[in-house]
Amino acid sequence: MAKTNLLQIEDLVLYFKTRMGEVQAVDHVNLSLEPHKAMVILGESGCGKTSMAKAILRLLPRNVSRYSGKVIIDGEDVMPLDDEAFRKKVRWVKVSMVPQAAMNSLNPVLRVGDQVAEPAIVHMGMSKEEALAKAAETFGLVGVPEDFLVRYPFELSGGMRQRVAIAMALITNPKIIVLDEPTSALDLLTQANIMNVLKKIKWEHGASYVLITHDIATSSELADMVAVMYAGQIVELNDADHFFEQPLHPYSQKLMASVPRLRADKEPEFITGRPPSLLNPPTGCRFADRCPFRFDKCETEPPVYEVDGHLVKCWLYEDKATGEAS
């Protein structure tokens, strides 16, 4: 493991038990995040992005059938910790989360100031007065007026509620912030404002992000690295500059081709078919049925190849690879 990595995920697996069978939501994922960087996880809905976020923070439902691998945060593998130790030492101390739909994560009968202050009381041992002062300071970072401390969630706009959720994730000064679709329910102008807040926090306070999204245009504003997820697996890991100019995996290429361009006459493309069920994913390449480059070897699952320092899970790169990552 590289010493510079703040977060290292090794062979992470998260399966769920359902009446129809076992859902392979996160299937042997490997990722790493350096300090003060933003890793964007791209992929269609249902590919396992949110499940991976919950696996990192151990926010697991009762129907988990398999949960294994390594989650190394700041040099420590936190997977062996019991739930109480994980809650005290990791969740909202080293890593926090901004969930989808901020209104659903806020208690409608409690003032937002009290909700933002609570992690500081629980994890930092602050008094309520100290925590509220810290909440007011954090509100300033995300552009929320201090007098909003005494308001209730229903009194705030969608954009302000999202800023409150970000403040709640920031108040304990965690090293990593996981952002799960932080702008998906917002209008375009509010999305832009939220992304500007996130960029400001990253630049001025050295925050490290794991940003989960299917919005390629929004993600390009913040990304240092891009991981593309498909059917529970990471199929490409690339630096942002290279990815947005020249994606490697056929799925990544199709994703980029689906984005409308302001200064190009080319019509956006679409991906035929639909992702495979995670109840019974195919044994070979999981993208093969939708891939325009499919050939016989795709019936066998490809390894992860290293190509000029970038990682891609595709047989097309067998002859171009400088090595195998796994």
LOLUM-808266 format. One line per 10 residues: their letters; for each residue x, y, z of C-alpha. Coordinates in Angstrom, 2 decimals, decimal comma, always signed. Layout:
a = X:Y:Z  ...
END
This chain:
maktnllqie = +0,00:+0,00:+0,00  +1,28:+3,42:-0,92  +2,08:+5,47:+2,15  +0,50:+8,56:+0,64  -2,98:+6,99:+0,43  -5,52:+8,35:+2,88  -8,07:+5,70:+1,92  -7,24:+2,26:+0,55  -9,99:-0,23:-0,34  -8,82:-3,75:-1,03
dlvlyfktrm = -11,03:-6,57:-2,34  -14,17:-5,04:-0,80  -17,25:-7,27:-1,04  -20,82:-6,50:+0,02  -23,63:-8,92:-0,83  -27,26:-8,76:+0,29  -29,65:-11,63:+0,92  -33,10:-11,22:-0,65  -36,09:-13,46:-1,32  -34,98:-13,78:-4,95
gevqavdhvn = -31,37:-14,61:-4,14  -28,06:-12,95:-3,28  -27,43:-9,44:-4,67  -23,74:-8,91:-5,47  -23,84:-5,15:-4,93  -20,08:-4,59:-4,40  -17,93:-7,28:-5,94  -14,18:-7,27:-5,11  -13,58:-3,52:-5,43  -10,12:-1,96:-5,14
lslephkamv = -9,63:+1,81:-4,84  -7,27:+4,34:-3,29  -7,55:+8,03:-2,44  -4,68:+10,42:-1,76  -4,97:+13,30:+0,74  -6,64:+16,49:-0,47  -7,95:+14,77:-3,61  -11,41:+14,00:-4,98  -12,25:+10,54:-6,28  -15,40:+10,44:-8,42
ilgesgcgkt = -17,32:+7,16:-8,70  -19,31:+7,17:-11,96  -21,95:+4,73:-13,10  -25,59:+4,11:-13,88  -28,21:+3,78:-11,15  -28,13:+0,37:-9,52  -24,45:-0,35:-10,24  -23,46:-0,47:-6,54  -22,12:+3,06:-5,95  -24,22:+3,81:-2,86
smakailrll = -23,70:+0,30:-1,51  -19,96:+0,89:-1,70  -20,34:+4,15:+0,25  -22,34:+2,37:+2,93  -19,74:-0,39:+3,04  -17,00:+2,19:+3,73  -18,98:+3,75:+6,60  -20,47:+0,42:+7,72  -24,03:+1,72:+7,37  -25,40:-1,73:+6,64
prnvsrysgk = -28,93:-3,15:+6,56  -29,81:-6,38:+8,36  -29,88:-8,53:+5,22  -26,11:-8,48:+4,58  -24,94:-11,95:+3,58  -21,27:-11,16:+2,93  -19,12:-8,21:+3,97  -15,36:-8,60:+3,62  -12,15:-7,02:+2,40  -10,01:-4,20:+3,76
viidgedvmp = -10,91:-0,54:+4,33  -7,68:+1,17:+5,34  -8,14:+4,75:+6,56  -5,08:+6,79:+7,41  -2,97:+3,63:+7,64  -5,37:+1,57:+9,80  -7,54:-1,28:+8,56  -10,87:-0,49:+10,21  -12,68:-3,68:+9,15  -11,58:-5,71:+12,25
lddeafrkkv = -13,06:-3,09:+14,60  -16,30:-4,02:+16,34  -19,33:-1,81:+15,73  -18,91:+0,28:+18,88  -15,21:+0,94:+18,24  -15,99:+1,78:+14,60  -18,64:+4,28:+15,69  -16,31:+5,96:+18,17  -13,08:+5,94:+16,14  -14,13:+6,09:+12,48
rwvkvsmvpq = -17,65:+7,11:+11,52  -17,94:+10,91:+11,63  -14,45:+11,08:+13,15  -12,27:+10,04:+10,21  -14,92:+9,71:+7,52  -18,38:+11,25:+7,18  -21,13:+11,17:+4,59  -23,53:+13,51:+2,81  -26,44:+11,24:+1,81  -28,85:+11,57:-1,08
aamnslnpvl = -31,94:+13,72:-0,52  -30,94:+15,99:+2,38  -34,57:+16,38:+3,55  -34,70:+12,65:+4,25  -31,56:+12,80:+6,40  -32,77:+15,71:+8,55  -35,21:+15,26:+11,43  -38,23:+17,46:+10,61  -39,03:+18,24:+14,27  -35,54:+19,34:+15,35
rvgdqvaepa = -33,85:+22,65:+14,57  -31,10:+22,29:+12,01  -28,55:+23,87:+14,35  -29,11:+21,15:+16,94  -28,78:+18,44:+14,27  -25,52:+19,84:+12,91  -24,15:+20,30:+16,46  -24,94:+16,72:+17,54  -21,85:+15,04:+15,97  -19,59:+17,56:+17,73
ivhmgmskee = -21,26:+16,74:+21,06  -21,07:+12,96:+20,55  -17,66:+12,62:+18,91  -15,72:+15,68:+20,09  -17,06:+15,89:+23,65  -18,21:+19,49:+23,27  -20,89:+21,08:+25,39  -24,08:+22,06:+23,59  -23,07:+25,73:+23,62  -19,62:+24,94:+22,17
alakaaetfg = -21,16:+22,65:+19,55  -23,68:+25,29:+18,46  -20,86:+27,81:+18,13  -18,97:+25,26:+16,03  -22,11:+24,70:+13,94  -22,41:+28,43:+13,32  -18,77:+28,52:+12,22  -19,36:+25,56:+9,89  -22,48:+27,22:+8,47  -20,20:+30,08:+7,46
lvgvpedflv = -18,01:+27,66:+5,47  -20,95:+26,38:+3,43  -22,73:+29,71:+2,97  -25,65:+29,28:+5,38  -26,66:+32,35:+7,44  -26,06:+31,93:+11,17  -29,70:+32,70:+12,01  -30,69:+29,47:+10,21  -29,46:+27,59:+13,29  -32,92:+27,98:+14,86
rypfelsggm = -34,89:+27,04:+11,74  -36,49:+23,71:+10,96  -35,71:+21,72:+7,80  -39,07:+22,49:+6,17  -38,27:+26,21:+6,38  -35,21:+25,82:+4,15  -34,95:+25,53:+0,39  -33,54:+22,37:-1,19  -30,19:+24,03:-1,75  -29,97:+25,26:+1,84
rqrvaiamal = -30,90:+21,84:+3,19  -28,09:+20,35:+1,11  -25,64:+22,90:+2,54  -26,82:+21,96:+6,05  -26,16:+18,28:+5,28  -22,66:+19,21:+4,11  -22,12:+21,24:+7,30  -23,16:+18,20:+9,35  -20,52:+16,13:+7,55  -17,85:+18,80:+8,08
itnpkiivld = -18,34:+19,75:+11,72  -16,05:+17,06:+13,18  -13,27:+17,87:+10,69  -13,11:+14,36:+9,17  -10,31:+13,52:+6,76  -12,66:+11,98:+4,18  -16,14:+13,08:+3,10  -18,29:+10,70:+1,08  -20,79:+12,60:-1,08  -23,65:+10,47:-2,42
eptsaldllt = -25,32:+12,29:-5,32  -25,13:+15,64:-3,47  -26,79:+17,63:-6,29  -29,18:+15,10:-7,86  -32,43:+16,65:-6,56  -31,46:+20,27:-7,22  -31,95:+22,69:-10,10  -28,97:+23,58:-12,30  -28,17:+26,90:-10,63  -28,30:+25,37:-7,15
qanimnvlkk = -26,16:+22,47:-8,36  -23,52:+24,94:-9,52  -23,62:+26,76:-6,18  -23,21:+23,52:-4,21  -20,28:+22,44:-6,38  -18,64:+25,84:-5,81  -19,02:+25,31:-2,05  -17,40:+21,87:-2,30  -14,52:+23,19:-4,40  -13,92:+26,04:-1,96
ikwehgasyv = -13,80:+23,64:+1,00  -11,41:+21,36:-0,89  -9,03:+24,16:-1,86  -9,11:+26,16:+1,38  -9,40:+23,37:+3,94  -7,75:+20,42:+2,20  -10,82:+18,16:+2,24  -10,67:+14,75:+0,55  -13,80:+13,57:-1,24  -15,34:+10,40:-2,55
lithdiatss = -18,05:+11,76:-4,85  -20,68:+9,27:-6,02  -22,68:+10,38:-9,04  -24,03:+9,55:-12,47  -23,73:+13,20:-13,56  -20,57:+13,36:-15,67  -20,72:+17,10:-16,27  -21,01:+17,92:-12,56  -18,32:+15,44:-11,55  -15,78:+17,00:-13,91
eladmvavmy = -15,84:+20,15:-11,77  -14,35:+18,40:-8,77  -12,61:+15,21:-9,90  -8,91:+14,44:-9,54  -9,46:+10,73:-10,17  -12,36:+8,86:-11,78  -13,48:+5,31:-11,04  -16,14:+3,86:-13,33  -18,41:+1,28:-11,73  -20,50:-1,22:-13,66
agqivelnda = -22,59:-4,06:-12,23  -20,82:-4,00:-8,87  -17,27:-3,83:-10,25  -14,75:-1,08:-10,99  -14,06:-1,31:-14,73  -11,79:+1,73:-15,08  -9,62:+3,83:-12,77  -8,10:+6,88:-14,40  -6,92:+10,40:-13,63  -9,56:+13,00:-14,43
dhffeqplhp = -7,64:+14,83:-17,18  -7,06:+11,64:-19,13  -10,50:+10,16:-18,48  -12,54:+13,12:-19,73  -10,39:+13,38:-22,86  -9,76:+9,70:-23,62  -11,66:+7,11:-21,55  -10,40:+3,55:-21,91  -13,19:+1,09:-21,18  -15,96:+0,74:-23,81
ysqklmasvp = -18,54:+1,50:-21,12  -16,67:+4,68:-20,14  -16,50:+5,69:-23,80  -20,24:+5,23:-24,15  -20,86:+7,27:-21,00  -18,77:+10,14:-22,33  -20,46:+9,92:-25,75  -23,86:+10,35:-24,05  -22,96:+13,82:-22,75  -24,24:+16,73:-24,92
rlradkepef = -21,47:+19,09:-26,09  -21,89:+22,83:-26,44  -19,29:+23,25:-29,19  -19,77:+20,08:-31,23  -22,25:+19,05:-33,87  -22,13:+15,39:-32,85  -25,39:+14,03:-31,47  -25,26:+12,40:-28,01  -25,20:+8,61:-28,14  -27,02:+6,11:-25,96
itgrppslln = -26,10:+2,70:-24,58  -28,29:-0,09:-25,91  -29,73:-2,70:-23,57  -29,65:-2,53:-19,79  -27,23:-3,48:-17,03  -27,26:-7,12:-15,90  -29,06:-8,13:-12,74  -26,81:-8,22:-9,70  -28,78:-11,25:-8,54  -27,16:-13,36:-11,24
pptgcrfadr = -24,44:-11,39:-13,06  -22,79:-12,97:-16,12  -19,66:-15,04:-15,59  -17,61:-13,20:-18,25  -17,32:-9,48:-18,88  -20,42:-7,90:-17,35  -20,63:-5,27:-20,08  -20,29:-7,75:-22,96  -23,99:-7,87:-23,94  -24,01:-4,10:-24,53
cpfrfdkcet = -20,48:-3,69:-25,88  -19,90:-2,84:-29,58  -16,44:-4,48:-29,41  -17,54:-7,85:-28,01  -15,58:-10,92:-29,15  -15,23:-14,53:-28,05  -12,82:-13,88:-25,18  -15,44:-11,71:-23,44  -17,12:-14,93:-22,27  -14,31:-15,09:-19,70
eppvyevdgh = -13,98:-12,41:-17,01  -11,10:-10,06:-17,90  -8,38:-9,13:-15,41  -7,60:-5,51:-14,54  -4,84:-4,28:-16,86  -2,49:-1,38:-16,26  -2,18:+0,83:-19,35  +0,22:+3,78:-19,05  -0,50:+4,06:-15,35  -4,29:+3,74:-15,75
lvkcwlyedk = -6,37:+0,67:-14,84  -9,00:-0,92:-17,08  -10,90:-4,21:-16,85  -11,20:-5,16:-20,52  -9,71:-7,80:-22,86  -9,16:-5,13:-25,54  -6,08:-3,97:-23,62  -4,40:-7,37:-23,24  -1,75:-6,54:-25,85  -1,37:-2,89:-24,83
atgeas = -1,03:-3,46:-21,08  +2,15:-2,76:-19,16  +1,04:-5,25:-16,51  -1,90:-6,73:-14,63  -3,20:-4,96:-11,53  -5,11:-8,01:-10,34
END
